[in-house]
Amino acid sequence: MANKFDWIIPTLRKPSSWWRLASTLTMVAVGLFSKVLIKLLNKSKIHNRHVMANLLNHRDPSRPLVTVSNHHSCFDDPGIWGTLKLRHLLCPSKMRWSLAAHDICFTCAPHSYFFSLGKCVPVIRGAGVYQDAVDFMIEKLAKGEWVHVFPEGKVNMTKECLRLKWGVGRMILESPVPPIVVPIWHIGMDDVLPNEPPYVLRLRKNLTFNYGDPIDMTEMVKALKAANATEEEARKQITDFLQDRLQQLRRETEALHIKYFKTKS
């Protein structure tokens, strides 16, 4: 790590029993808070929640899961997961590992402990695809775990179509078992926590969450390897493919958001 908190990833690799207990308490508390905020204190419409429920309940334990989503607010994670069923929020071992910007979430010891206990891993923006955080996520995928990525690489305050970062392509390509990928698009999270001061959570906002169809990456990864694509070419093709899927989901979600909340107004 390029900061004074270089203990984080080694600690996450070999957590003590006390660390695991503190992590469980942190994950459950944040999950419940997110659920109350998203489901009870704001007006939310969730599409295809069964996609995640089925995967969390019935996925082969050896089959890793990757979720990718747009990034419009600093509260996207954990806010998105307020859409999950209560039993999943109460089982932190099934919950995601997530990349988080080291220069925002890991700037001081209290923040570093909090986000690390919440299964967030510090990624250094601009350090490329070969860094400790990406290596760590590939290790988690190798164990059949769930990894979440905001592939835009930053909070996209202008909501333009940004080229996705290739780190997600490397994770998928190098996972020993090709993962299932679920794209997610959400609207309204930047109304709940705006990107401009004062940074205060707001209530009774219109939120839409849309889980896309699961994507089995097995055939694509096999085809790229069979074609002897270079690592760079393969990462690019995988990332471009996911970008297309996310943009399709964006258009669908925007239409659903307008239809539902216009009808309600």
C-alpha positions in Angstrom: 0.0 0.0 0.0 1.2 3.5 -0.8 0.0 4.9 2.6 0.6 4.4 6.3 -2.2 1.9 6.6 -0.4 -0.9 4.8 -1.5 -3.3 7.5 -5.1 -3.5 6.1 -4.8 -6.2 3.4 -2.6 -8.5 5.5 -5.1 -8.2 8.3 -8.0 -9.0 6.0 -6.1 -12.0 4.7 -5.6 -13.4 8.2 -8.2 -11.9 10.5 -8.1 -12.7 14.2 -11.2 -14.0 16.0 -11.7 -10.5 17.5 -11.5 -9.0 14.1 -14.1 -11.4 12.7 -16.5 -10.6 15.6 -16.0 -6.8 15.1 -16.5 -7.2 11.4 -19.7 -9.1 11.9 -21.1 -6.5 14.2 -20.1 -3.7 11.8 -21.6 -5.4 8.8 -24.9 -6.2 10.5 -25.3 -2.7 12.0 -24.5 -0.9 8.7 -26.7 -3.3 6.7 -29.7 -2.7 9.0 -29.2 1.0 8.9 -29.1 0.9 5.1 -32.3 -1.1 4.9 -34.2 1.3 7.2 -32.9 4.3 5.2 -33.6 2.8 1.8 -36.8 0.9 2.4 -38.6 2.9 5.2 -37.3 6.4 5.1 -37.3 6.8 1.3 -39.5 5.7 -1.6 -37.8 2.8 -3.3 -38.8 0.6 -6.2 -36.6 -2.5 -6.6 -36.7 -4.5 -9.8 -35.5 -8.1 -10.0 -34.4 -8.5 -6.4 -34.9 -12.2 -6.8 -31.7 -12.3 -9.0 -29.5 -11.6 -6.0 -31.6 -13.6 -3.6 -31.3 -16.7 -5.8 -27.6 -16.3 -6.2 -26.9 -15.7 -2.5 -29.2 -18.7 -1.6 -28.4 -21.3 -4.2 -25.1 -20.4 -5.9 -22.5 -23.2 -6.0 -20.1 -22.4 -3.1 -17.2 -22.7 -5.6 -18.7 -20.3 -8.1 -17.6 -16.6 -7.5 -20.0 -13.7 -7.9 -19.1 -10.2 -9.2 -21.5 -7.3 -9.1 -20.9 -4.1 -11.0 -22.8 -0.9 -10.8 -22.9 2.8 -11.5 -21.5 5.1 -8.9 -23.5 8.3 -8.3 -23.1 8.9 -4.5 -20.7 8.1 -1.7 -23.6 6.2 -0.1 -24.0 3.8 -3.0 -22.2 1.2 -0.9 -23.7 0.4 1.6 -27.0 1.9 0.4 -27.5 -0.5 -2.5 -27.5 -3.4 -0.2 -30.4 -2.0 1.8 -32.4 -3.7 -1.1 -31.4 -7.2 0.0 -33.4 -9.5 2.1 -32.9 -9.2 5.9 -31.5 -12.8 6.2 -28.6 -11.9 3.9 -27.8 -8.7 5.8 -27.7 -10.8 9.0 -25.2 -13.2 7.4 -22.0 -11.1 6.8 -20.1 -14.1 5.5 -22.3 -14.0 2.4 -21.9 -10.3 1.9 -19.7 -8.6 -0.6 -16.1 -7.5 -0.6 -15.9 -4.0 -2.1 -13.1 -1.8 -3.5 -13.0 1.6 -1.8 -10.8 4.6 -2.7 -7.8 4.8 -0.3 -7.7 8.6 -0.5 -11.3 8.9 0.7 -12.2 6.0 2.9 -8.7 5.3 4.4 -7.4 8.7 5.3 -7.2 8.2 9.1 -7.1 5.3 11.5 -10.8 5.4 12.6 -12.0 5.5 9.0 -9.5 2.7 8.0 -10.7 0.4 10.8 -14.4 1.1 10.0 -14.2 0.4 6.3 -11.9 -2.5 6.7 -14.3 -4.1 9.2 -17.0 -3.5 6.6 -15.1 -5.7 4.1 -13.9 -2.8 2.1 -10.4 -3.0 0.5 -8.4 0.1 -0.3 -7.7 0.6 -4.0 -5.2 3.2 -5.2 -6.7 5.1 -8.1 -4.1 5.5 -10.9 -2.0 2.6 -9.7 -3.2 0.3 -12.5 -4.7 -3.2 -12.5 -1.6 -4.8 -10.9 -2.0 -3.7 -7.3 -2.6 -5.4 -3.9 -6.3 -4.6 -3.8 -7.0 -6.3 -7.2 -4.8 -9.2 -6.2 -6.8 -9.6 -3.0 -10.1 -9.6 -4.8 -8.9 -12.3 -7.2 -8.0 -14.4 -4.1 -11.6 -13.9 -2.8 -13.0 -14.9 -6.2 -10.8 -18.0 -6.1 -12.7 -18.9 -2.8 -16.1 -18.5 -4.4 -16.9 -15.3 -2.7 -18.8 -12.2 -3.8 -16.9 -9.1 -5.0 -18.5 -5.7 -5.8 -16.9 -3.2 -8.1 -17.7 0.4 -9.1 -15.9 0.1 -12.5 -16.3 3.8 -13.3 -13.5 4.3 -10.8 -15.0 7.3 -9.0 -18.3 8.9 -8.1 -19.7 10.0 -11.5 -21.3 13.3 -10.5 -22.0 14.3 -14.1 -23.6 10.9 -14.9 -21.9 10.8 -18.2 -20.9 7.6 -19.9 -17.4 7.0 -18.5 -15.1 4.3 -19.9 -14.9 1.5 -17.3 -11.6 0.7 -15.6 -9.9 -2.5 -16.7 -9.4 -3.9 -13.1 -12.7 -5.6 -13.3 -11.6 -7.3 -16.5 -8.5 -8.6 -14.9 -10.5 -10.0 -11.9 -12.8 -11.9 -14.2 -10.1 -13.1 -16.5 -7.8 -14.4 -13.7 -10.5 -15.9 -11.4 -9.7 -19.6 -11.4 -13.4 -20.3 -11.9 -15.1 -17.7 -14.2 -17.6 -15.8 -12.1 -21.3 -15.0 -12.5 -21.6 -11.3 -13.1 -24.7 -9.2 -12.1 -24.9 -5.7 -13.4 -26.9 -3.2 -11.2 -28.2 0.3 -12.1 -29.7 2.6 -9.5 -31.2 6.1 -9.6 -31.6 8.6 -6.9 -28.8 7.8 -4.4 -27.2 11.2 -5.0 -30.5 12.7 -3.8 -30.2 10.7 -0.5 -26.6 11.8 0.0 -25.8 14.7 -2.3 -22.3 15.2 -3.7 -22.2 18.9 -2.7 -22.1 20.2 0.9 -23.8 20.0 3.3 -23.2 16.2 3.2 -26.4 15.3 5.1 -28.6 12.3 4.4 -32.0 13.2 3.1 -35.4 11.4 3.3 -38.4 10.7 1.2 -36.5 10.7 -2.1 -37.5 8.6 -5.1 -35.1 5.6 -5.6 -35.0 2.9 -8.3 -32.8 -0.1 -8.2 -32.6 -2.6 -11.0 -30.7 -5.9 -10.9 -29.8 -7.1 -14.4 -29.8 -10.7 -15.6 -26.9 -12.8 -14.4 -24.1 -13.3 -16.9 -22.1 -16.5 -17.0 -18.6 -15.4 -18.1 -17.3 -19.0 -18.7 -17.7 -19.1 -22.5 -16.3 -15.6 -23.0 -13.2 -16.3 -20.9 -12.7 -19.7 -22.7 -13.1 -18.1 -26.1 -10.5 -15.3 -25.3 -8.0 -17.9 -24.0 -8.6 -20.2 -27.0 -8.0 -17.2 -29.4 -4.7 -16.5 -27.6 -5.7 -13.0 -26.8 -3.1 -11.0 -24.8 -4.0 -10.2 -21.2 -4.5 -6.6 -22.3 -6.8 -7.5 -25.2 -8.8 -9.9 -23.0 -9.2 -7.3 -20.2 -10.4 -4.8 -22.7 -12.9 -7.0 -24.3 -14.4 -8.2 -21.0 -14.6 -4.6 -19.7 -16.2 -3.3 -23.0 -18.7 -6.1 -22.8 -19.7 -5.2 -19.3 -19.9 -1.5 -20.2 -22.4 -2.3 -23.0 -24.5 -4.4 -20.5 -24.5 -1.6 -18.0 -25.6 1.0 -20.5 -28.5 -1.2 -21.7 -29.5 -1.6 -18.0 -29.2 2.1 -17.6 -31.7 2.8 -20.3 -34.1 0.2 -19.0 -33.9 1.6 -15.4 -34.4 5.2 -16.4 -37.6 4.2 -18.3 -38.8 2.3 -15.2 -38.0 5.2 -12.9 -39.9 7.7 -15.0 -42.9 5.3 -15.4 -43.2 4.4 -11.8 -42.7 7.7 -10.1 -44.6 9.7 -12.7 -47.6 7.3 -12.0 -47.2 7.8 -8.3 -47.0 11.6 -8.4 
